[in-house]
Every structure is written in structure tokens, then in C-alpha cells.
């Protein structure tokens, strides 16, 4: 079992200050916690004595050490203890199940205990969605743009990953190329903590290429024919290549080549002469490659507001990544695309990679990441695991990055 005690905090009632802390011991073999309210003579922690214990209903069972002031103002002391328990929860509760049981002793269950200001008797309930589903004729074009998990990320001070949902805009042709993709409208967004695993891999496609002397000669003749010299230049080029080929011992290769064509034999040059034509092998540039990014988060709602927030986040990604039916179901329109940006507070994080606009190619949810089915009173799962795989919609080019080393870049 682990044990921890919170920092001392004041409870002020009618001008009288009482200094308290909460000590938590557990969990025991049955997952229970022993939670005590400790009172001190001053803020330095002198004269410590236990004045009560938290019970399974979230209340406080006072003992004989408790003052009349404390007993008459149980709600104020309970709120202070709630906040104190939350401040040390990570030290005594590791799994979502343990945190859920600890919340019971904090009088929280599925209520917010993150700041000590929400008492179980006064917390304002978050409206629950109806849960009904009915198909719509038109595709959805608007989501909440201020989604966030956990809710404490709203302070804007922590590093985070911002993901915006954007309407896909196709490119337009311009001569022999395409115009730049127009910027799409942002229709939703979420701020999430930085994932525990961040990786990127920049790749360029290269491949083996060969060209024998015979192919080089034929290519030279065709290029000459297509140039200003026409047929006469092509004949001259072929004759010149042939003379150079035979003078270098190529006559043996030519005899074997034509023999293979007439008889159907293969590898005759290698069999009779122990050699092959120089393939002029080289690793040749084939083209760019698209980068992929995979992220995952484990989300454990600490109150009803966070459980609804998680539900909206999951719904936004599931719906926005789905193709859209248009024109009486004759065609399907591309799903929404996504802008991803790592931030340090509210500014771009220069030590993490930039990402081009991405498509969401895979979205997965695990509703029982701890291996068992557990819910809160509002039926929200105790914990979720969300995983996503993105792929950039365009390759990264050298020209996309500046000439100054001011960030990691793409």
C-alpha cells in the first residue's frame, strides 16, 4: 500500500482560520482507502491531530478531536479535503479503477474534484446528450472548435497538440501543373496533451535503374531523330555508336545477341564468354514519399464535464473522417482534412516537427483499456484509449522549409 499526505491548506470560517491536510493510505487488498483529515495549530504543521475520516459516502466522520466549528461547517472542510485528495491522487492511485474508488472517498464519484471548489452537494450537473441517432440528408459542416482534454489545458500554459478539422478543397489545374490548394474553412478543433510517443520519418523514393550499351545507342539514335537533324542525324548517330561498340569488342556481344533472337536461347553471352553487357546500374531518384504520424491517448474523465467532452471529441473525429454522400448518392465527397500543430503554450513548438495538412486514415477506440468494463453513474466509461493515424496530403519538399535553422522543420 502507498501513503501520502497533502500540503497544509487553510479553511476560513467567519474570520477563524483552521489549518488542515488530508492523509491517504491504500489501496488495501480489496481496493479500499483509509483517508484521514488532519488539523494543525498553524501553517507550519505543528500540533498535528486527526479530527476525522472520510467515509464511503464522501462525508466526514468526526472524532472527539474535532471542534464544534468544524462539525458545524462540514461542507467547507469537505471541499478542502476534496481538493487535497485530488492533489495527491497520482501518488496512491495508478489505475483508472483505483482513481474511481479514491474519488468515492473524496465525495466526487463522477463530480469534479480537480480544484477543490466543487462540493458533491452543490456541483452543477453537465447536460447529458439524448443519445439518439438519426441520419441527415446533408453532411455535417460544423463541430465544437473549443474541445479540450483534460479541461485543465484551457489555461494555455502546457505543451499541447492542436488538431483542427478543415473542409477539403480540391486543387485546380493550371497549364501543365496544379495551383496551390486553397485554404479550407476550419469547422472544428480540439486541444490534446502531447502524446507519449512522437515520431516522424522523412523518406524519398530511390530505385535501381539499368541501361545497357545497346539501349544507350538506341536511345541516342531516337533522340537525334527527334531533334533538328531528323533521320540523317539518327543514322549518323547509330553508325557512330555501332563503330564504337564493335571496336570495343562488342562484335562478340552482337553475334550472341542475334543468335539468341534466332534460336530462342537465353544467357548465351554469359554461358559462352563468361560475361554480360555492362548494365550501367545506378540508384535513381523515383519521387517523393508521404509521411505518416500515429498518436494515442489514454483518457480518464475525472468528472461529468470531462466525460461529455471526451464523447464530443470521439464523435468529431469519427464523423469528420467519414466520406460524404452527395448528388442523390451518385457520388461521394472527400472527408474533412486536418491541421496538426504542436504548441508550447499558445505558440508553435520549435523543437517538435511541423506537419502539413493531413488526412485521417485510421481512427480506433478502446473502451475497456484496463481490461474490464467499468462506468460512472452517467454511464461514461471510466477510461478510454484513442488512437489515430494521419498521413500528409502532400509530400515535403526542400523549398517548404526556410533557409534559417530556427526550428526542427518538417
N, C-alpha and C positions, 0 to 999 in steps of 0.2 A: 504494500500500500504506500501511496505517496501522501505527503502532508505539506501544506503551505499556509502561510498567513498573509493577509493583505496588508497594505500600508494603512497607517492610522489616519482616520478622517474625522472631521468634526460634525456633530449633529447639533444644530442650534434651535432651541425651543424657548420662545419668549425671553430672549436675551441670555439664556443659560446655555453654555457650551459643554457638550459631553463628547469625549474622545473615544472612538470605538474602532475595532478591526474585526475581521471575521477569519476564523481558522477552519480549514477544511482538511479532513483526514479520510482517505479512501482512494478507490472503492475497495470494499471487502470482497469476499468470495461470492457474495450474492449481488454485487454491484451497488451496494448502499454506501452512503457517505455520512460521516459524523461531522456536523457543521456547528461550530460554536461562535457566539457573539461575545467578544472580549471588550471590557471597558477599562480605560486608563485614567489616571489622575491628571495627566497633562499630555501635550502633543509629543513629548519625548519618550513616552511609553513607560512611565513609572507607575507602580501600583496596579499592575495588571490583574484582573479577576474576571472569570467567566460569569456573565449575568443571564445567559440563556442559550438555548439550542434551537436550530431551525428544524421544523418538523416536515413530514411528508406532504402537508397541505400548503407549504410555503410560508407558514406563520412562524412565530417565535414563542417557544415555551419558556417563560421567565422562571428563574430560580429565586432563592431568597436574597441573592446579592443585588438583584435588580431594584432600582429606585422606583418610587411612585411616579416620578416624571417619565421614566422610560415606559412603564406599564400603561400610562395614560396616553402615550404618544407612540404606540406600536407601529403605526403606519410610517412615520418618519424614520424610525430606526430600521424598519424592514427595508425601506427604499435604500438606505445607506448600505445595508448588508448585501442587498441585491447587487449593487454596483461593486462592492468589494469582492464578492464571489466571482463575478464576471472578470475582474482584473487578474485573478489567479487561476481561472478555469483551465488554461492550457497547461498548467503545471501538474494538475491532478486528473485531468480527463483527456485522453488521447483520441479515442474513437468517437464517432457520432453518437453511438449508443450511450457511452459514458457521459457525454455532454448533455444528452437529453435527460438522463437521470439526475445529473447535478442541477439542471435547470429547475427540476421539481422542488428541490430544497431551497432554491432561490425564489420560489413563488412565481417562476417565469413560465414553465411549461412551454407554450408557444408564444409567449409575450416577449417584448423587447427588454433585455436587461443590460444592454451594451453601455448605457450612460448613467444608470442609477436613477433616472428620473421617471421611469415608467413603473408604477406600482400595479400589482395584479388586480387591484380593486378599482383602479382608475384609468388603466390603459384604454385608449380609444381603438376600437376594432377597425381593421382594414376591410373595406368591402370585398366580398368574395365574388368571382365571376360566376355566371349561371351554369357554365359547363355545357351549354347547348351548342350543337354544331349544325349549321345549315349552309349548303353550298350557295355561292353567289354567282351571278351572271358575269360581273366584271371582276377583273383581278384587283387585289388589294394594292393600293398605292400610298399607304401611309401607316407608319408604326410610331411607337413612342421613341423620340430622339434622345431622351434623357435616362435611359435604363442604366442601372449600375449595380454591380455586385462585387464585394459587400457594400452595404449602404454607407459605410464609413469612408469609401473612396470619394464621396461627394466633396470632401474637404479640399480636394485638388492638390494635396501635398505629396502623395505617394506615387511611385512609378506605376505606370499602368499601360494597358494596351487598349487603344480606342479602335472600334470597328464600326464603320458607317455603312448602311445599306444604301446603294445607289441604283437609280434606274439605268438599265443598259442602253447605250446609244451606239448603233452600228456606224461603221466608217463609210465615207462616200468616196467614190473613185475620182481620181484627178489625173488624167492622162494615163501614163504607164504605171502609176502608183496609187496610193490612197492618201486622203487627207488625214490629219491627226484626229483621233477620236474625240468628239465633242464631250464636254463635261456633263455628266448626268446629274440630275437633281437628287440630293440626299433626302431620303424619306424615312429614315430610322437610324438608331445607333445605340451602342452600349459601351460602357467603360468597364473593363475587367482587370483584375490584378495581372501582373506579369506572370506568364506560365512558368512552371518549374523547369521545363525543358524548352530551350530555344536553339534552333539550328537553321543554318542556311547552307546551300551548296550551289555555287555558280558553275555551270557546265557549258562547254562548247563542243559541238559535234565535229569530230575528225574521223576520217576513214582511209583505209588502204586503197591506193589507186595505181594502176599499171598502164604502160603503153610500150609495145614492142617497136623495134626499128621499122618493121613493115607498116605498122599503124601510123607511126610518125611520118613516114614517107607518103602514105595515102592522104593523111590529114594535110600535109604541106601542099600536095597537088590540088586538093579541093579548095583550100584557101586561096591558092594562086588563081584558080579558075574563077572563083567568086570575086576576085579583086579586079584591078584595072586591066591586067594582062589578058584575061579571058583564057580561051582554050590553048593558045600558043604558049602562054606563060605556064599553064598547067603541065603541058607536055614537056617543056624545058625543065620544070621542077622535078617531074617524075624521072626524067632521064638522068638528071644530076644526082638524085637520090639513089637511083639504081647503080650508077657507076661507083658511087662512094660505098654502097653496100657490098658489091661484088669484090671491090679492091680490098676490102677488109675481111675477106674470107666468107662473105655472105653467099657466094655461089653454092657452097655446100648446103647451107640452110634452105636456099631456094629449091635445090634438087629434092631435098627431103620433103619440103612443103608441098610441091606439086605431086610427088609420089603419094603422099598421104591423101591428097584430094582425089587422085585417080584410083587408088586401091582401097580407100577407107581405113587404112591403118592409122594408129594413133601413137604419139610419143616416139615417132621414128627417129628424130634427131637425137633425142636423149638415149635411145637404145643403141644406135649405130655410131654416134660420135661422142656420147657421154657429155652432152652439153644442151643448153636451152637458150633461146633468144633472151637477151637482157630485157627483163620486163620494165626496167626503169621505175621500180617501185618507190612510192613516196606516200607519206601521210598527208592527206589533202583535207583542207577545210570543207566541211559539208554544210554547216549552217549553225545558227544559234539553238539554244535549248530553253525550255520554260522551267522556271524554278517552282518548287512546291514547298509548302510550310504546313506542319502539323502541330496543333496545340491541344492541350487538355486541361480541364479544371475540375477539381472536386469541390462541390458547393453544398454547404450545410446551413440551411436557413436557421437563424437564431430567433426569429420572431415571425409573426404572421405577415408583416410587411415584406420581409425578405423572401418568404415563400411565394408570395404573389409576384414579386419582382423576378424571381427565377423562372416562374411559369411563363411570364411575358417574354423573357429573353429566349427561352427554348422555342416558344411559338414563333417569334420573329424570324429566327434562322430557318426553322422548318418551312415556313410559308414563303419566305422571300427567295429561297433557293429552288423552289418548285417552278417548272415551266408554266406558262400562262396560255390558256385556251383563248383563241380569237377567231373572228370571221366564221361564226357558226361551226366551230370545231374543225374547220378545214385545215387550219394551220396552228402551230404552237409558237408562241413568242418566247424569246430567251428569258431566263430568270433574271433576277436582280444580280448585280455585282457588288463588290465590297472594297472599301478603302480601309487599310490597316496601318496604324501608326503607333510605334512605341513612344511613350511620353515620360519625361521626368517632371512630374507635377503636371503643369499645363503647357510645357514646351517640348519640342522634339528631343528625343534621347539620342545624342550623337554617338554613343558607344554601342548601340544596338542597330541592326540592319534596317535600312529603308525597304519598303515593299511597294511594288507597282500595284495598280488596281488588280484585284484577284477575282476569280470565280470560286465558289464553294462547291467542291466536287464530292465531299463526303461529310456527313454530319451524324454523329452517334450519341446516344444517351444510354447510360446505365442507371436504372432507377433503384438498384439494390447493390451499390458498390461495396458495402460492408458484409455482403453475403447473407443478409436476412431482410425480410420485409418489415419495415417499421414506418409508422406515420405519426404525425401530430394530430391534435384534435380537429384541425380543419382539413384533414386527410392529405396534407402535404407530406411528401417523403421526408424522412429525417436527413437524408443525404442524397445527392445526385453526382454523377460523373459525366461531364460533357466533353466530347472530343470532336475536333473539326480538322479537315484537310483542305487547304486552299491551294490554288495554282494561279500564278500570274497570267494575265490575259495577253501580255506581250513580252517578248524577250528583253533582257537587259543589254543595252549597247554601251560601248565606251563613251559615246557622246552624251549619255544620260547623266554622267557624273561630272562635277566641276573639276577644274584644274588645281584646286586647293585641297589640302588634306585636312578638312575641317570636321570630318565625321567618318564613320565606318563606311558609309555609302551603301549602295545596293548589294 
